[in-house]
């Protein structure tokens, strides 16, 4: 069974945000991405929703939680600048078919860590876009292959 590792949807500009960056919310386009992600992922019947404690990550999973009747559970191991060992432990501990939301620094590091452990990915994307998703396939407790889904289209 796979895990779905999602980069948070579009939030306001970091440089213009006043206040703690952990509280920076999604913008309208980000909410549209979050709803489109919910449509894409709800059909896969996720088992759990795990998020960085940053508001933009929690908000990215909220529409999916509403669609599936699941609560978004905060996992500090997914927050920005989380050490590789912690983010990999969060993936290792996640139940099958869980959706996890994290950041543009954590996700590539975690995926590269899994590649070093022997996971196959084929052609890696040039860039991890906001609301993009890595589908991580795990067999017998080991991540064996992955693919990348581009962000869902929003209109």
C-alpha atoms as one frame of an Amber mdcrd trajectory, in Angstrom:
protein
   0.000   0.000   0.000   1.274   3.471  -0.782   1.770   6.632   1.210   0.984
  10.006  -0.327   3.526  12.715   0.515   2.094  16.121  -0.431   3.806  19.490
  -0.538   1.518  22.112   0.989  -0.623  24.195  -1.343   0.136  27.819  -2.216
   0.423  30.115   0.781   1.010  33.836   1.008   4.451  35.243   0.323   7.001
  34.475   3.017   8.726  37.835   2.451   5.571  39.890   2.950   4.118  37.866
   5.825   4.225  39.633   9.162   4.271  37.303  12.121   5.340  33.770  12.835
   5.816  31.851   9.572   4.123  28.839  11.185   0.866  30.827  11.002   1.102
  31.791   7.306  -2.163  30.573   5.706  -3.139  29.386   2.266  -4.181  32.004
  -0.269  -7.284  31.571  -2.461  -5.301  29.648  -5.097  -3.954  27.403  -2.337
  -7.467  26.648  -1.091  -8.435  25.737  -4.665  -5.435  23.387  -4.797  -6.404
  21.878  -1.420  -9.941  21.179  -2.635  -8.624  19.677  -5.884  -6.252  17.467
  -3.868  -9.210  16.363  -1.748 -11.099  15.320  -4.883  -8.074  13.396  -6.151
  -7.189  11.669  -2.880 -10.597  11.038  -1.263 -11.329   8.294  -3.792  -8.207
   6.475  -2.539  -9.753   6.193   0.942  -6.833   7.442   3.024  -6.305   5.798
   6.397  -4.836   8.833   8.177  -3.911  12.468   7.565  -0.582  13.588   9.043
   0.690  17.140   8.761   3.485  19.474   9.650   2.269  21.777  12.438   2.509
  24.780  10.068  -0.945  26.197   9.314  -0.531  25.990   5.525   0.081  22.230
   5.744  -2.856  21.586   8.062  -5.098  23.690   5.792  -3.911  21.752   2.721
  -5.329  18.544   4.249  -8.497  20.016   5.811 -10.752  19.592   2.739  -9.587
  15.971   2.421 -10.324  15.405   6.099 -13.824  16.817   5.665 -14.419  14.632
   2.603 -13.215  11.463   4.351 -14.315  12.098   7.925 -10.708  12.140   9.147
  -8.954  14.506  11.536  -5.657  16.070  10.496  -3.047  14.929  13.033  -0.010
  17.143  13.538   3.399  15.446  13.420   6.316  17.790  14.254   8.697  15.479
  12.381   7.195  16.887   9.142   7.837  20.578   9.925  10.229  22.810   7.997
  13.910  22.103   8.570  13.120  18.766  10.172  16.251  16.588  10.273  16.281
  13.798   7.708  16.203  11.067  10.370  12.994  12.511  11.837  11.175  12.935
   8.532  12.149   9.410   7.469  10.906   8.100  10.827   7.569   9.851  10.217
   7.287   8.030   6.878   8.333   4.709   8.396   5.746   5.090  11.185   2.853
   6.212   8.953   0.112   3.651   8.364  -0.457   2.320   4.860  -2.515   4.620
   2.652  -1.850   7.677   4.811  -1.565  11.170   3.352   1.235  13.306   4.793
   1.755  17.016   4.168   5.104  18.735   4.521   7.385  21.350   2.980   9.581
  21.998  -0.031  12.779  21.442   1.945  11.724  18.318   3.849  10.118  16.317
   1.036  13.045  16.289  -1.429  15.432  15.399   1.406  13.185  12.536   2.509
  12.744  11.233  -1.040  16.510  11.406  -1.617  17.017   9.544   1.654  14.646
   6.828   0.462  16.475   6.665  -2.876  19.726   6.102  -0.984  17.982   3.254
   0.881  17.275   1.627  -2.494  13.874   2.968  -3.522  13.373   3.167  -7.305
  11.908   6.313  -8.753  12.647   6.318 -12.441  12.731   9.901 -13.701  12.594
  12.361 -10.833  10.766  15.653 -11.400  12.823  18.769 -11.947  10.999  20.601
  -9.181   8.508  19.762  -6.463   5.649  22.169  -7.039   3.187  23.285  -4.397
   0.390  20.705  -4.033   2.538  18.130  -5.850   2.497  14.587  -4.473   4.992
  11.768  -4.225   3.321   8.359  -4.139   5.618   6.128  -2.092   5.047   2.389
  -2.437   6.036   0.274   0.547   6.400  -3.497   0.628   7.258  -5.422   3.791
   8.151  -2.190   5.571  10.561  -0.988   2.858   9.926   1.812   0.373  10.527
   0.193  -2.992   9.302   2.638  -5.642   7.786   6.059  -6.071   6.194   8.276
  -8.651   5.364  11.958  -8.756   1.952  13.447  -9.395   1.903  17.049 -10.562
  -0.391  19.414  -8.670  -4.043  18.953  -9.600  -5.509  21.416 -12.067  -7.615
  24.183 -10.581  -9.990  26.293 -12.586
